[in-house]
């Protein structure tokens, strides 16, 4: 049975094999995770569709087309049985078989190499089959190629030395070995000492990181992004959580967090300031009469933004449950492309990482993104008196081509009012 790269979306045409979770020859079970593939939008696992023995044909780091075969599964598992049933003769045959297979497979399907590694090998005249890989899974690194080239140059020197005694013992013959030895010196110098020092580590960008970089640069180049700031007194929502949090968790099996309250506040404010919920399509402005709110979720491979569909119609419990579900999908690499598409507005909570203040970046083609930050107790003036309150800075980045400054400031001020007086917001539901 062939293992093929699954289709993950209409706009995705290729993927990178991030890592294999199993090795060739491993016995795998149906629905067991085999590898992780990475596209420019998501990372997901490829699972086995049958029980059997795995045979890998595409290496880690290799870029493959959607639908390409990256391995096979012997559903009968017959490939592994003869090795055990042959007794001593099978055991004796193994050492002889391995070198032969290695010598035949490596020139064509050598240990996995990156495109830059293959190019370096061609330039230095190094045969990949003669290189011992030191990377993960036997992968040949650029350093392995350079070391192999250096060893090749050292081995090439001795045969040239006997050329002196073979020739007649004449003084004129002595300079020839010296002249022949000169070309052997540059290859030794081709090994850059910086690579062996370990001071620099070069790693290729992941597909997701490339996509993030492209979008961030695009935002700067194609939008008129500005940011306005405000601060929110979190006293009332903290009291609300303390008063109803335990009952909320018992009833809905999920904690009452700040994010659901901010989602509700933003949905209410977006209905009052529709420009912040709009987008540009050519020469038109598209106004959305619904709130598909993206929630930025950090992962080890980068930031992803799953979307809460029709968030204006969701209860606090439904919002919290959806966010928890997205976080679990991101952790287990089960997030689907459909979870990330669309979105009319985005909320990013840098406060969970300790951020005090930041400028969130727009998620095009959206025209607004709200940034939440860390809650800190600060001295503020309330009714003419200095008191200590838990305060949070909030930021709204907006596309000035659509949203005027007055609308942006009004939107953020309205969110502030809803959070500082949550009962008003909840009573309007």
TABELZI-V189565 format. One line per field, one symbol per residue. ss: DSSP state (~ for helix, > for strand, _ for the rest). phi: phi as a letter, one per 30 degrees, with the letter a starting at -180 (. if undefined). burial: I if it has 9 or more other C-alpha atoms within 8 Angstrom, else O. A space follows every 10 residues. Layout:
BEGIN
ss = ???
phi = ???
burial = ???
END
This chain:
BEGIN
ss = _>>>______ ___>>>>>>> ______>>__ __>>>>>>__ __>>>>>___ _>>>>>____ __>>>___>> >>>>___~~~ ~~~~~_~~~~ ~~~~~~~~~~ ~~~~~~~~~_ __>_~~~~~~ ~~~~___~~~ _____~~~_> _~~~~~~~~~ ~~~~~~~~~~ ~_~~~~____ ~~~~~~~~~~ ~~~~~~~~~_ __~~~~~___ ______~~~~ ~~~~~~~~~~ ~~__>>>>>> >>>_~~~~~~ ~~~~~~~~~~ ~~_____~~~ ~~~~~~~~~~ ~~_~~~~>>> >__>>>>___ __>>>>>>>_ _>>>>>>>__ ~~~__~~~~~ ~~~~~~~~~~ ~_____~~~~ ____>>>>>~ ~~~_______ _____>_>>> >>__>>>>>> >>__>>>>>> >>>>>>>>>_ ____~~~~~~ ~~~~~~~~~~ _~~~~~~__
phi = .dccdddcld cccbbcddac dbcejddcce iddcaccbcd bbcbcccdca dlcdbccbdd iddbddjddc lbbdddiddc deddddiddd dddedddddd dddddddccd eebdeddddd dddcicdedc ccdcddiidd cedddddddd dddddddeed ddeddddedc edddddeddd dedddeeddd dddddddidb bcbddddddd dddddddded dcbcdbbcba bbdceddddd dddceddddd dciaddcddd dddddddddd ddbdddccbc bicccccccb bccdcdbdbd ckdbbdcddh ddcddedddd dddddddddd dchcdcdddc dijcabbbcd ddcjddaacd cdcdcdcabc ccbdcbdbdb cbhibdbcbd cbdbbbcbdd dccdeddddd dddddedddd bdddddddd
burial = OOIIIOOOOO OIOIIIIIII OOIOOOIIII OOIIIIIIII IIIIIIIIOI IIIIIIOIII IIOIIIOOII IIIIIOIOOI OIOOOIOOOI IOOOOOOOOO OIIOIIIOOI IIIIOOIIOI IIOOOIIIIO IOIIOOOIII IIOIIIIIII OOIIOIIOOI OOIIOOOOOO OOIIOOIOOI IOOIIOIIOO IOOOIOOOOO OOOOOIIIII IIOOIIOIII OOIOIOIIII IIIIIIIOOI IOOOIIOIIO OOOIIIOOOI IIIIIIIIII OOIIIIIIII OOOOIOIIOO IIIIIIIOIO OIIIIIIIOI IIOIOIIOII IIIOOIIOII OOIIIIIOOI OOIIIIIIII IOOOIOIIII OIIOOIIIII IIIIIOOOOO OOOOOOOOII IIIIIIIIII OIIOOOIIII IIIIIIOIII IIOOIOOOO
END
